Amino acid sequence: TSPMASSVQPRTILTPNAENLLCSLLTSALLSRDPNLFHFLLCTFLCLNSRPN
């Protein structure tokens, strides 16, 4: 493995821990009724999940 590899995020589906974290953040955003926060988190979640393998 090259030194570069460790500094670059692997392009994989999110780990269960990351998904749980994002889900709880999305829930918090919904409960806070902040559409901007919810939209930002949702976009982040979708971007991370739609990366090619």
VOLUMPA-978910 format. One record per residue: x, y, z negated of N, C-alpha, C, CB in turn; residue number from 1. Coordinates in steps of 0.05 Angstrom, whole numbers, plus 5000, padded with zeros to 4 digits. Glycine has a CB too. Layout:
BEGIN
<atom><n_east>X</n_east><n_north>Y</n_north><n_up>Z</n_up><ca_east>X</ca_east><ca_north>Y</ca_north><ca_up>Z</ca_up><c_east>X</c_east><c_north>Y</c_north><c_up>Z</c_up><cb_east>X</cb_east><cb_north>Y</cb_north><cb_up>Z</cb_up><pos>NUM</pos></atom>
...
***
This chain:
BEGIN
<atom><n_east>5017</n_east><n_north>4976</n_north><n_up>5000</n_up><ca_east>5000</ca_east><ca_north>5000</ca_north><ca_up>5000</ca_up><c_east>5018</c_east><c_north>5025</c_north><c_up>5000</c_up><cb_east>4981</cb_east><cb_north>5000</cb_north><cb_up>4975</cb_up><pos>1</pos></atom>
<atom><n_east>5010</n_east><n_north>5044</n_north><n_up>5016</n_up><ca_east>5026</ca_east><ca_north>5069</ca_north><ca_up>5017</ca_up><c_east>5019</c_east><c_north>5088</c_north><c_up>4994</c_up><cb_east>5021</cb_east><cb_north>5083</cb_north><cb_up>5044</cb_up><pos>2</pos></atom>
<atom><n_east>5037</n_east><n_north>5106</n_north><n_up>4988</n_up><ca_east>5031</ca_east><ca_north>5126</ca_north><ca_up>4966</ca_up><c_east>5006</c_east><c_north>5142</c_north><c_up>4972</c_up><cb_east>5055</cb_east><cb_north>5145</cb_north><cb_up>4963</cb_up><pos>3</pos></atom>
<atom><n_east>5001</n_east><n_north>5147</n_north><n_up>4998</n_up><ca_east>4977</ca_east><ca_north>5162</ca_north><ca_up>5006</ca_up><c_east>4951</c_east><c_north>5149</c_north><c_up>4996</c_up><cb_east>4977</cb_east><cb_north>5166</cb_north><cb_up>5036</cb_up><pos>4</pos></atom>
<atom><n_east>4951</n_east><n_north>5123</n_north><n_up>4997</n_up><ca_east>4926</ca_east><ca_north>5108</ca_north><ca_up>4991</ca_up><c_east>4915</c_east><c_north>5114</c_north><c_up>4964</c_up><cb_east>4931</cb_east><cb_north>5079</cb_north><cb_up>4994</cb_up><pos>5</pos></atom>
<atom><n_east>4933</n_east><n_north>5118</n_north><n_up>4944</n_up><ca_east>4923</ca_east><ca_north>5122</ca_north><ca_up>4917</ca_up><c_east>4910</c_east><c_north>5149</c_north><c_up>4913</c_up><cb_east>4946</cb_east><cb_north>5119</cb_north><cb_up>4898</cb_up><pos>6</pos></atom>
<atom><n_east>4918</n_east><n_north>5169</n_north><n_up>4930</n_up><ca_east>4908</ca_east><ca_north>5196</ca_north><ca_up>4927</ca_up><c_east>4882</c_east><c_north>5200</c_north><c_up>4943</c_up><cb_east>4929</cb_east><cb_north>5216</cb_north><cb_up>4935</cb_up><pos>7</pos></atom>
<atom><n_east>4876</n_east><n_north>5182</n_north><n_up>4960</n_up><ca_east>4852</ca_east><ca_north>5185</ca_north><ca_up>4977</ca_up><c_east>4830</c_east><c_north>5168</c_north><c_up>4965</c_up><cb_east>4858</cb_east><cb_north>5177</cb_north><cb_up>5006</cb_up><pos>8</pos></atom>
<atom><n_east>4806</n_east><n_north>5179</n_north><n_up>4964</n_up><ca_east>4783</ca_east><ca_north>5164</ca_north><ca_up>4953</ca_up><c_east>4777</c_east><c_north>5141</c_north><c_up>4972</c_up><cb_east>4759</cb_east><cb_north>5183</cb_north><cb_up>4950</cb_up><pos>9</pos></atom>
<atom><n_east>4773</n_east><n_north>5117</n_north><n_up>4961</n_up><ca_east>4765</ca_east><ca_north>5095</ca_north><ca_up>4979</ca_up><c_east>4737</c_east><c_north>5100</c_north><c_up>4990</c_up><cb_east>4766</cb_east><cb_north>5068</cb_north><cb_up>4963</cb_up><pos>10</pos></atom>
<atom><n_east>4734</n_east><n_north>5094</n_north><n_up>5015</n_up><ca_east>4708</ca_east><ca_north>5098</ca_north><ca_up>5028</ca_up><c_east>4690</c_east><c_north>5074</c_north><c_up>5024</c_up><cb_east>4711</cb_east><cb_north>5105</cb_north><cb_up>5058</cb_up><pos>11</pos></atom>
<atom><n_east>4680</n_east><n_north>5071</n_north><n_up>5001</n_up><ca_east>4663</ca_east><ca_north>5048</ca_north><ca_up>4995</ca_up><c_east>4637</c_east><c_north>5058</c_north><c_up>4982</c_up><cb_east>4677</cb_east><cb_north>5028</cb_north><cb_up>4976</cb_up><pos>12</pos></atom>
<atom><n_east>4618</n_east><n_north>5039</n_north><n_up>4981</n_up><ca_east>4593</ca_east><ca_north>5045</ca_north><ca_up>4967</ca_up><c_east>4600</c_east><c_north>5051</c_north><c_up>4938</c_up><cb_east>4572</cb_east><cb_north>5022</cb_north><cb_up>4970</cb_up><pos>13</pos></atom>
<atom><n_east>4585</n_east><n_north>5068</n_north><n_up>4925</n_up><ca_east>4590</ca_east><ca_north>5075</ca_north><ca_up>4898</ca_up><c_east>4589</c_east><c_north>5051</c_north><c_up>4879</c_up><cb_east>4570</cb_east><cb_north>5096</cb_north><cb_up>4889</cb_up><pos>14</pos></atom>
<atom><n_east>4606</n_east><n_north>5052</n_north><n_up>4859</n_up><ca_east>4605</ca_east><ca_north>5031</ca_north><ca_up>4839</ca_up><c_east>4580</c_east><c_north>5034</c_north><c_up>4823</c_up><cb_east>4630</cb_east><cb_north>5032</cb_north><cb_up>4820</cb_up><pos>15</pos></atom>
<atom><n_east>4571</n_east><n_north>5013</n_north><n_up>4810</n_up><ca_east>4547</ca_east><ca_north>5014</ca_north><ca_up>4794</ca_up><c_east>4549</c_east><c_north>5036</c_north><c_up>4772</c_up><cb_east>4541</cb_east><cb_north>4988</cb_north><cb_up>4780</cb_up><pos>16</pos></atom>
<atom><n_east>4572</n_east><n_north>5040</n_north><n_up>4761</n_up><ca_east>4575</ca_east><ca_north>5061</ca_north><ca_up>4740</ca_up><c_east>4570</c_east><c_north>5089</c_north><c_up>4752</c_up><cb_east>4603</cb_east><cb_north>5060</cb_north><cb_up>4728</cb_up><pos>17</pos></atom>
<atom><n_east>4581</n_east><n_north>5093</n_north><n_up>4776</n_up><ca_east>4578</ca_east><ca_north>5119</ca_north><ca_up>4789</ca_up><c_east>4549</c_east><c_north>5123</c_north><c_up>4797</c_up><cb_east>4596</cb_east><cb_north>5121</cb_north><cb_up>4814</cb_up><pos>18</pos></atom>
<atom><n_east>4536</n_east><n_north>5102</n_north><n_up>4806</n_up><ca_east>4507</ca_east><ca_north>5104</ca_north><ca_up>4813</ca_up><c_east>4491</c_east><c_north>5110</c_north><c_up>4788</c_up><cb_east>4497</cb_east><cb_north>5078</cb_north><cb_up>4826</cb_up><pos>19</pos></atom>
<atom><n_east>4497</n_east><n_north>5097</n_north><n_up>4766</n_up><ca_east>4482</ca_east><ca_north>5102</ca_north><ca_up>4741</ca_up><c_east>4485</c_east><c_north>5131</c_north><c_up>4732</c_up><cb_east>4491</cb_east><cb_north>5083</cb_north><cb_up>4719</cb_up><pos>20</pos></atom>
<atom><n_east>4510</n_east><n_north>5141</n_north><n_up>4735</n_up><ca_east>4516</ca_east><ca_north>5168</ca_north><ca_up>4727</ca_up><c_east>4500</c_east><c_north>5188</c_north><c_up>4744</c_up><cb_east>4546</cb_east><cb_north>5174</cb_north><cb_up>4729</cb_up><pos>21</pos></atom>
<atom><n_east>4500</n_east><n_north>5183</n_north><n_up>4770</n_up><ca_east>4486</ca_east><ca_north>5201</ca_north><ca_up>4788</ca_up><c_east>4456</c_east><c_north>5199</c_north><c_up>4784</c_up><cb_east>4493</cb_east><cb_north>5195</cb_north><cb_up>4817</cb_up><pos>22</pos></atom>
<atom><n_east>4446</n_east><n_north>5175</n_north><n_up>4779</n_up><ca_east>4418</ca_east><ca_north>5172</ca_north><ca_up>4774</ca_up><c_east>4409</c_east><c_north>5187</c_north><c_up>4749</c_up><cb_east>4410</cb_east><cb_north>5142</cb_north><cb_up>4771</cb_up><pos>23</pos></atom>
<atom><n_east>4426</n_east><n_north>5186</n_north><n_up>4728</n_up><ca_east>4419</ca_east><ca_north>5200</ca_north><ca_up>4703</ca_up><c_east>4420</c_east><c_north>5230</c_north><c_up>4708</c_up><cb_east>4437</cb_east><cb_north>5192</cb_north><cb_up>4680</cb_up><pos>24</pos></atom>
<atom><n_east>4439</n_east><n_north>5239</n_north><n_up>4725</n_up><ca_east>4441</ca_east><ca_north>5267</ca_north><ca_up>4732</ca_up><c_east>4417</c_east><c_north>5276</c_north><c_up>4747</c_up><cb_east>4466</cb_east><cb_north>5273</cb_north><cb_up>4747</cb_up><pos>25</pos></atom>
<atom><n_east>4408</n_east><n_north>5259</n_north><n_up>4766</n_up><ca_east>4384</ca_east><ca_north>5266</ca_north><ca_up>4782</ca_up><c_east>4360</c_east><c_north>5267</c_north><c_up>4764</c_up><cb_east>4379</cb_east><cb_north>5245</cb_north><cb_up>4804</cb_up><pos>26</pos></atom>
<atom><n_east>4358</n_east><n_north>5249</n_north><n_up>4745</n_up><ca_east>4336</ca_east><ca_north>5249</ca_north><ca_up>4726</ca_up><c_east>4336</c_east><c_north>5275</c_north><c_up>4709</c_up><cb_east>4337</cb_east><cb_north>5225</cb_north><cb_up>4707</cb_up><pos>27</pos></atom>
<atom><n_east>4360</n_east><n_north>5282</n_north><n_up>4700</n_up><ca_east>4363</ca_east><ca_north>5307</ca_north><ca_up>4684</ca_up><c_east>4354</c_east><c_north>5331</c_north><c_up>4701</c_up><cb_east>4392</cb_east><cb_north>5310</cb_north><cb_up>4675</cb_up><pos>28</pos></atom>
<atom><n_east>4362</n_east><n_north>5331</n_north><n_up>4726</n_up><ca_east>4355</ca_east><ca_north>5354</ca_north><ca_up>4744</ca_up><c_east>4325</c_east><c_north>5355</c_north><c_up>4748</c_up><cb_east>4369</cb_east><cb_north>5351</cb_north><cb_up>4771</cb_up><pos>29</pos></atom>
<atom><n_east>4313</n_east><n_north>5332</n_north><n_up>4751</n_up><ca_east>4283</ca_east><ca_north>5331</ca_north><ca_up>4754</ca_up><c_east>4270</c_east><c_north>5342</c_north><c_up>4729</c_up><cb_east>4274</cb_east><cb_north>5303</cb_north><cb_up>4760</cb_up><pos>30</pos></atom>
<atom><n_east>4279</n_east><n_north>5333</n_north><n_up>4706</n_up><ca_east>4267</ca_east><ca_north>5341</ca_north><ca_up>4680</ca_up><c_east>4271</c_east><c_north>5371</c_north><c_up>4675</c_up><cb_east>4279</cb_east><cb_north>5325</cb_north><cb_up>4657</cb_up><pos>31</pos></atom>
<atom><n_east>4294</n_east><n_north>5381</n_north><n_up>4685</n_up><ca_east>4299</ca_east><ca_north>5410</ca_north><ca_up>4681</ca_up><c_east>4284</c_east><c_north>5427</c_north><c_up>4701</c_up><cb_east>4329</cb_east><cb_north>5416</cb_north><cb_up>4683</cb_up><pos>32</pos></atom>
<atom><n_east>4272</n_east><n_north>5414</n_north><n_up>4720</n_up><ca_east>4256</ca_east><ca_north>5428</ca_north><ca_up>4741</ca_up><c_east>4272</c_east><c_north>5449</c_north><c_up>4755</c_up><cb_east>4231</cb_east><cb_north>5441</cb_north><cb_up>4728</cb_up><pos>33</pos></atom>
<atom><n_east>4298</n_east><n_north>5442</n_north><n_up>4761</n_up><ca_east>4315</ca_east><ca_north>5460</ca_north><ca_up>4775</ca_up><c_east>4319</c_east><c_north>5449</c_north><c_up>4803</c_up><cb_east>4343</cb_east><cb_north>5464</cb_north><cb_up>4761</cb_up><pos>34</pos></atom>
<atom><n_east>4304</n_east><n_north>5459</n_north><n_up>4823</n_up><ca_east>4305</ca_east><ca_north>5447</ca_north><ca_up>4850</ca_up><c_east>4333</c_east><c_north>5449</c_north><c_up>4863</c_up><cb_east>4285</cb_east><cb_north>5460</cb_north><cb_up>4868</cb_up><pos>35</pos></atom>
<atom><n_east>4347</n_east><n_north>5471</n_north><n_up>4857</n_up><ca_east>4374</ca_east><ca_north>5474</ca_north><ca_up>4868</ca_up><c_east>4393</c_east><c_north>5452</c_north><c_up>4858</c_up><cb_east>4385</cb_east><cb_north>5501</cb_north><cb_up>4862</cb_up><pos>36</pos></atom>
<atom><n_east>4392</n_east><n_north>5447</n_north><n_up>4832</n_up><ca_east>4409</ca_east><ca_north>5426</ca_north><ca_up>4820</ca_up><c_east>4402</c_east><c_north>5399</c_north><c_up>4831</c_up><cb_east>4407</cb_east><cb_north>5427</cb_north><cb_up>4789</cb_up><pos>37</pos></atom>
<atom><n_east>4376</n_east><n_north>5393</n_north><n_up>4833</n_up><ca_east>4367</ca_east><ca_north>5368</ca_north><ca_up>4843</ca_up><c_east>4376</c_east><c_north>5364</c_north><c_up>4872</c_up><cb_east>4336</cb_east><cb_north>5365</cb_north><cb_up>4840</cb_up><pos>38</pos></atom>
<atom><n_east>4372</n_east><n_north>5384</n_north><n_up>4888</n_up><ca_east>4379</ca_east><ca_north>5383</ca_north><ca_up>4916</ca_up><c_east>4409</c_east><c_north>5378</c_north><c_up>4919</c_up><cb_east>4371</cb_east><cb_north>5408</cb_north><cb_up>4931</cb_up><pos>39</pos></atom>
<atom><n_east>4425</n_east><n_north>5392</n_north><n_up>4903</n_up><ca_east>4454</ca_east><ca_north>5389</ca_north><ca_up>4904</ca_up><c_east>4463</c_east><c_north>5360</c_north><c_up>4897</c_up><cb_east>4468</cb_east><cb_north>5409</cb_north><cb_up>4886</cb_up><pos>40</pos></atom>
<atom><n_east>4451</n_east><n_north>5350</n_north><n_up>4875</n_up><ca_east>4458</ca_east><ca_north>5323</ca_north><ca_up>4866</ca_up><c_east>4449</c_east><c_north>5302</c_north><c_up>4886</c_up><cb_east>4446</cb_east><cb_north>5317</cb_north><cb_up>4839</cb_up><pos>41</pos></atom>
<atom><n_east>4425</n_east><n_north>5306</n_north><n_up>4897</n_up><ca_east>4415</ca_east><ca_north>5287</ca_north><ca_up>4917</ca_up><c_east>4433</c_east><c_north>5286</c_north><c_up>4941</c_up><cb_east>4386</cb_east><cb_north>5294</cb_north><cb_up>4924</cb_up><pos>42</pos></atom>
<atom><n_east>4441</n_east><n_north>5310</n_north><n_up>4951</n_up><ca_east>4459</ca_east><ca_north>5311</ca_north><ca_up>4974</ca_up><c_east>4485</c_east><c_north>5297</c_north><c_up>4968</c_up><cb_east>4463</cb_east><cb_north>5340</cb_north><cb_up>4983</cb_up><pos>43</pos></atom>
<atom><n_east>4496</n_east><n_north>5302</n_north><n_up>4945</n_up><ca_east>4521</ca_east><ca_north>5290</ca_north><ca_up>4936</ca_up><c_east>4518</c_east><c_north>5259</c_north><c_up>4936</c_up><cb_east>4530</cb_east><cb_north>5300</cb_north><cb_up>4909</cb_up><pos>44</pos></atom>
<atom><n_east>4496</n_east><n_north>5250</n_north><n_up>4925</n_up><ca_east>4491</ca_east><ca_north>5221</ca_north><ca_up>4923</ca_up><c_east>4489</c_east><c_north>5209</c_north><c_up>4951</c_up><cb_east>4465</cb_east><cb_north>5216</cb_north><cb_up>4907</cb_up><pos>45</pos></atom>
<atom><n_east>4474</n_east><n_north>5222</n_north><n_up>4968</n_up><ca_east>4470</ca_east><ca_north>5211</ca_north><ca_up>4995</ca_up><c_east>4497</c_east><c_north>5212</c_north><c_up>5011</c_up><cb_east>4449</cb_east><cb_north>5227</cb_north><cb_up>5010</cb_up><pos>46</pos></atom>
<atom><n_east>4512</n_east><n_north>5233</n_north><n_up>5008</n_up><ca_east>4538</ca_east><ca_north>5235</ca_north><ca_up>5022</ca_up><c_east>4557</c_east><c_north>5213</c_north><c_up>5013</c_up><cb_east>4551</cb_east><cb_north>5263</cb_north><cb_up>5017</cb_up><pos>47</pos></atom>
<atom><n_east>4558</n_east><n_north>5208</n_north><n_up>4987</n_up><ca_east>4576</ca_east><ca_north>5188</ca_north><ca_up>4977</ca_up><c_east>4567</c_east><c_north>5160</c_north><c_up>4986</c_up><cb_east>4577</cb_east><cb_north>5189</cb_north><cb_up>4946</cb_up><pos>48</pos></atom>
<atom><n_east>4541</n_east><n_north>5156</n_north><n_up>4987</n_up><ca_east>4530</ca_east><ca_north>5129</ca_north><ca_up>4993</ca_up><c_east>4531</c_east><c_north>5123</c_north><c_up>5023</c_up><cb_east>4502</cb_east><cb_north>5127</cb_north><cb_up>4983</cb_up><pos>49</pos></atom>
<atom><n_east>4532</n_east><n_north>5144</n_north><n_up>5040</n_up><ca_east>4530</ca_east><ca_north>5140</ca_north><ca_up>5068</ca_up><c_east>4558</c_east><c_north>5139</c_north><c_up>5082</c_up><cb_east>4514</cb_east><cb_north>5161</cb_north><cb_up>5081</cb_up><pos>50</pos></atom>
<atom><n_east>4579</n_east><n_north>5139</n_north><n_up>5066</n_up><ca_east>4606</ca_east><ca_north>5137</ca_north><ca_up>5077</ca_up><c_east>4609</c_east><c_north>5110</c_north><c_up>5091</c_up><cb_east>4627</cb_east><cb_north>5140</cb_north><cb_up>5056</cb_up><pos>51</pos></atom>
<atom><n_east>4622</n_east><n_north>5109</n_north><n_up>5114</n_up><ca_east>4626</ca_east><ca_north>5084</ca_north><ca_up>5127</ca_up><c_east>4645</c_east><c_north>5066</c_north><c_up>5112</c_up><cb_east>4637</cb_east><cb_north>5088</cb_north><cb_up>5156</cb_up><pos>52</pos></atom>
<atom><n_east>4641</n_east><n_north>5041</n_north><n_up>5112</n_up><ca_east>4659</ca_east><ca_north>5022</ca_north><ca_up>5098</ca_up><c_east>4685</c_east><c_north>5018</c_north><c_up>5113</c_up><cb_east>4645</cb_east><cb_north>4996</cb_north><cb_up>5093</cb_up><pos>53</pos></atom>
***
